[in-house]
Amino acid sequence: MTSHDAKSYIESFVNYEYTLDKIPASAFNLQRVDVLFGLLGNPQNQLNVIHVAGSKGKGSTSSITASILQKSGYTVGLYTSPHLRHWKERIRILNRASPIDDADDIFADMISDNDLVAILERIKPAIEIMRTRQDLGHITFYEVLTVLAIVYFVWNKVDFVVLETGLGGRWDATNAVPSLVAAITPISLEHTAILGDTLDKIAAEKAAIIKEGTKRAVVAIQESSAFDVIHRRCQQQQVPTLYVGQDIAYQSVTQTIREQMFNVQGAKRAYRDLHLSLVGKHQLVNACVAIGVIESLEELGFTINPKAIDEGMAHVFWPCRWEIVGEAPFIILDGAHNDASIKSLVQGIQEIFPGKNITLVLGISQDKDRQAVCRPLNKIVRHVILTQAQHPRAYAFGKEEATILFPGKKCAIASNVPEAMALAHAQTSLDDVILVTGSLFVTAQARELLHHPADKHSQPNVSI
């Protein structure tokens, strides 16, 4: 099997990430993953897993946690979603340098083509058996990829796996994996057609990762309705829990365009003058959840080098989350995509770039609340360029809608991200800021473009 064959095979399975608004009930069936794991000898039971769910910040929290563990000398597997360039980015073993398959790869430690082929050849017979199980429905791309990642981590004998949920928690494929520690990041309204139309319903889906076998839980600051649901789940499962805002408190010290310094009073000890390479006050909550996970692991008997907490936070790399990819003008990429994450982004812009003129490049997915995303941004932007990613879920803005969403602002509509970025550069002075946000798909394409300057100045085809 060649690497091309392996990729084509995995991509041949139904991928509901392209059609989140049209997911059938049959898409959610953990039994498929359980059965596939069983055919493979239940490799998931051989791992020390930290499972992370939430509406916002779960990727950042996962990356911070993995970075701390890696700096403490552990071999750490990290499974996240979505990806920026290729789905192989979702499967990483931190600082395990793999042969670079593509000079433009974002993470050198993601699964290599050779490893992908080797693992797939091992698990393909079991996957093919699953194809014959009509009673279980069709196995999906995400389920296959999740099982492949777990087998990869077991084969490489990692010390820990940090596992980010994809959608929700209860029925997510990752929830077929037992966890030592479950972490819940802030809950907000998202995917309401699938997860429920209230915070408490969504919280119930996320909190379902706290299950039999979970030894500890860590919970971020929550709205009261979400907190009550999560707290009740922890009590029902009799899982000792650390709550940010109660057991763990933080204090911001300083914040620059590239890092922030803060103090934390943890459940076990105090941490002073910590450095975090992720900017935005909301990231401090994510960092506190990561500290809660580390302290929970210590309670379970694992040894963590105290210096690793600051080193891990200072060196964490999580692209398209307040990522500065240019200066003069500053270009900031941030994949914020819902009301809560956009408000956090706006707060960061106001604090770090007061008085700057902001040119907004915005693209969102069809299932997002456009009013909720655009309303906070309208307060800080001067120029607005609406665009869409090359993705089936991308939303196409109209001229009339643009004037409603951004009243009083000069708006342009660009048919794609390269055109939007070209227009943004033309409208922004060297002293000001271009903010690209609304979707990881848009920020990923902008990032790709900015790493290939020859394409950057293509003539825009826009309507104003």
N, C-alpha and C positions, 0 to 999 in steps of 0.2 A: 504494500500500500504506500503510495506517495503522500506527501503532505497535502497536495492538492486534492487527492482522493479523500483524505481524512476530513479536510475542511468541508468539502462538498457533501460528504456523508452526514456530518453533524448538521449542516445547514439544510438538509433535506427534510428535517422534522419540522412540524408545524410550529411557527414562532408567533405567539400571541402578543409579543411586545410591539408588533407592527399594527395591531388592531385592538388596543385595550378597550375601546368602546364597543367591541363586538365579541367579547369573550363568552363562549357558551359555558353553562354550568359544568359540563363534562371536562372542562379544562382544569378544574381543581379536584384532584384525586391523589392524595398522598399514598394511597395503596400501591399505585404504580411504582413510586420510588421505593417503597418498602419491599415490594416483590423483587425489583431489580437489584436492590442491595442484597436481598436474600440469595439470589442466584449467584452473586459474587462473593458470598461468604460473610456478609455483613461487615465490610471494612470500616463503616462509620463508627463502629463500637471501639475502635482502636485509637481514637483521637481524643485529645484534650481540646475542647471546643469552647470558644467564646462566641455566643450568638447575639447579633445586634439587629434590632428592629426599631422602627420609628418613622415619622413622616419627614423629618428634616434632620440633617446632621449625622445620619447613620453611617454614611461613607467616610466622613471626616473622623468620626469616633472610631470606626474600625481601623482606619489608617494610623491614627494616633496610638491606639492600643497596640497594634502590630509593631509599630516603630519602637515603642518603649520595650516591648519584649525582645525585639531583635537587638537593641542596644544593651540589653541585659545578658546577652550571650546565647539566647535561645534561637533555634531554627523555627521560623514562623511561616505558615501558609496563610495567605490572604485571598479571600474570595469575595468579590464585589460586583456590582452591576449598577447602571449599564456601563458600556465601554465608550471610549472616545474614537479610536481608529479601528480596532479589531477586537473581536470577542475574546481572543487569547489574553488580552490585558486583564480579564476578570480573574485569571488563575495565576497567582504569583507565589513564589517562595522568596521572601525578602533577602536581598543581597546575595542570592544564589545566581551568579552571573551565568546566563545561558548564551550560546552562540547567537549573535544578532542575525535574525532572519531578514530584517528590513532596516536599513539605516535610519528610517524615520520612526522606529518603534519608540514609544514613550517610556516603557519600563523594560530595562534590560533583564529584569529578573522574572518576567512572565514566562509561562510555559513555552518551550521551544517547539519548533515543528517536529523535530526528532522524537521528543518526549510525547508529543501529542499523538503521533503515529503509533508509538510503542504502547501507550495506554489504550488507545482505541482498539488496536488489534487484540488486546487482552479482553476488553469488555464487549466487543461487538457481538460475539455469539449470544451473550445474555440479552443484549438489546434486541437482537433478531427474534429471540423467544418472546419478548414483550410485544413484538408486532403481531404475534399470533393470538395474543390475549384480548380478544374482542370484547370480553366482559369488562375490561378495565378502561376501555377507550384508548385513544391514540396518545402514545407517549410524546412529549413535546421537546423542542430544542432546549428549553431551559432545564428540564428534568435531566436530559442526557448530559448536558454540560455540568450540572451540579454533581451528578454521580461521577463523571469523569474527573472532576476536580478532587473529590474525596479520595478516589483511588490513587490519583497522583500524589496527594499529600501522604497517604499511607505508605506508598512505595518509597517515598523519600524520607520516611521516618521523621517527620517534623515533630517538634516538641509541642507546638500549639497551632491551632487553626482559628483564625478570626473570620467568622462567617456572617456576611451581611445578607439579610433577607432581600428578596427582589420585590415582592408585592405583598403587602399585608404581613402575615406571619402564620396564622393558623394553617392555611392550606399551601403555603409556600414550600417548594421542594426542599429548602434547607431545614424545614421543621421535622423532616424525617431523620435528622441527625441529632443524637443526644448531646446536651451541652453541660459543661461545668458551671458556667456563668452566663446568665442572660442579661442583656442591657437594653433598656428602652430609652430612646432619645425623644425629644419633644414631639408630641402628637398634634397634628393640625388636619383640617379638612383636605382630603385628597382621594382621588379614585372613588368618589362617593357612590357611583353606580355599582361598584364591586364590593367595597368595604363597609358601606353604610353612610347615611346622610347626616350623622351627628358625631360629635367627638367621642361620646361614650361607646358608640357602636364600633368606630374605628379603633379606639383603644382596646376594646375586647379582642379584636382580630390580632392586633400587635402583641398584646399581653399573652396570647396563647403560646408564645415561644417559651414561656415560663411553665414548665411541664414536669412530669414525673422524671426524676433523675437530675433535675437542675439543682445545684447545690447552693448557689448564691444568685442574687439579682441586684442590679443597679438601675435606678430610675432617675431620669433627668427632671428638671422643673417642668411641671405640667399645669394646664388649665384644670380647675377643680373637678369638672366632670370626668376628664380623662384620668386624673390622679385617683379618684375614688375607685374606678374600675380596675386600674392596675394594682392598687393597694389591696383590693379585695382578692384579686387573683393570687397575689403573693401569699396572703394569709391562707387561702384555700389550699395552696400547694405546700404550705408550711416551709417556705423558702426564706431564709434570712436575707434582708434587703437593706441596701444603702440608698438613701434619697438625697439627691443634690438639692441644696436649699435647706436641708435639715441636718443630715449627718455630714455633709460636705458643703463647705461654703467657699466662695472665691471673692477676690478683690482685684480689680484692674489697677495696674500701676502706671504703665505707659503704653502707647500704641503708635507705631510708625506705619509707613506705607507697606513695609515688608515683614514686620513681626510685632508681637506685643509681649509685654512683661506683666506677670500677675502673681498673686499669692493665693495659696489654697490652704484651708484648714481641713484636713482629711479626717476620716474616722479614726485613723491610727496615729497620724503625725501631721505636723505642719510642713508646708513646702513654700520656700521663700524665693522670690525673684526667678520664677520659672519663665523660660522663653518659648514662645509658640510661633512657628513660622506661618501659621494660618491667621489671617487678619479678620477682625470683626468680633464684637463683643459676644455674639452668639457662639463663637467657637470656644469661648471659655467654658460654657456649659458642656460642650462636647468633650473638652479636655478634662473636666471634672468627672464626667461619666467614665472616661478612660482611667482616671486615677482610682475611681471606685472599683473598677474591674481589677486593677493591679492589687489593690488592698484586699479584695475578695480572694484573689489567687493566693496571696500571702496567708490569709486565714485558712486556706485549704492545704497549706504546707509547702507551697512553692517559694523559692527564694528569688527576690528581685533586687538587683543592684540599685540602691537609692539614686545614684548618679544617672542611671538609665532613664529616669523619668524626665529630667530636664533635657538630656541629650536626645531622647526620642522625640520629644515635642519640638525641639529646636530644628531637627533635621527632617521632620515629616514632609513628604512631597505628595500633594494631592492636587493635580492639575485641574484647571477650570473652576476652582473655588478661590475667589479673590486672587487670581493669578495675574501678575503684572508681566505682560509680554512685550511692552514697549514703553519708551519714554520720549518726551518731546514729539507728540503728545503722549501722556500716559495712556496705555491701553490696558483695561482691566477686563478679564474674562471671569464670569461667575455664572454657574449654571442654576441660579435661583429660579424656581418655576412655580411657586405658589404664594399665596398671600403672606404667610408667615416668613418664608425665606426672603421674599422681596423686601419686606419691611426691615429685616435685619440688614440686608444689603444697603438699603437707603440710609439707614442709621450710620453705617460705616462710611459711606460716601460723605455724608454731612460732617462727620467728625474728622475725617482725614483730609478731605479736600474742600474745606469751607471757602466759599467765594469763587470756586472754579466753575467755568462753563462746562456743562456736561453734554456731550453728544451721545444719544442713546441709539444703540443698534439692538432691536428687539425682535425675537422670533419665539413663538410659543407652539405648543402642541394643541391639537384639536380638543382634547378633553379638559383643558385648563379653564379656569374662571378668568376671562380676559379683563373684566372690570376690576377684579381683586388684584390682578398683577399690575395693571396700568395705573391705577389710582395713586399708589404711593410714589411711583416713578415720576408722575407728572409734576410733583412738587419740586423736583431737583433738576430736571433736564431742561436744556435750552433748545436743542435740535433733536428731532425724533426721526429715525429711519426704521421703518417696519419691513421685515423680510421673512423668509421661511427657509428652513433647512431642507436638504435633499433627503427627506424621510417621509414615509407614507402617512405619519401622524401629524405632519407639519400643517399649521393653520395658515391660510392665505387671507391677509387683511385686505379690506376694501377702503377706498378713499373716504367715503362718507363715514364709515366706522372710525377711521383714524381721527377725524375731527371731533367725534364724540368722545373717544377715549382720551384724547389729549387736547382738550379745549384751550384755545389761545396759543397753541404752539405750532410752529412751522413743521409740518410732517411730510415725509417722502416715503414712497413705497418702492422697494427694490425687489426684483424678482428672485434674487438669490443672495447668498452671503458674500461672495466676491464683489458683487455690485454694491452691496450695502457698505462694505468696508472701504471701497474706493470712494464712495460718496462721503462717508464719515471723515476720511482723511482730508477731503477737499473742503469740508465745512468746519474743521477744528483747528484752532491755532496751536502752536507748539507748546504753549503754557497750559493748555487745558486737558480735558480727559475724554476719552472714548470708552464708554461702558457697553460691553456686549453681554446680554443676559436673556433670561426667559426660558432657556432650554439648554440642556447639555449638548443636544444635537447641534444647535447653532454655535455655541461656544467652541465645540470640538472642530467644526468646520472653519471657524475663524482662526483657531489655533493652527490648524493645518496650513491655512493660507499664509499666515504670518511667518511660518517657518519656510515658506517658499516665496521670497520677495519678488521673484520675476513675475509672479502672477498678481501681485498686489495692486498694481496700478492699471489694471484693465479698465476700459472705459465703462462707466456705469450706464445701465439701461433702467431708468427709474421714472416713476410718475410722481408728480408733486401737486 
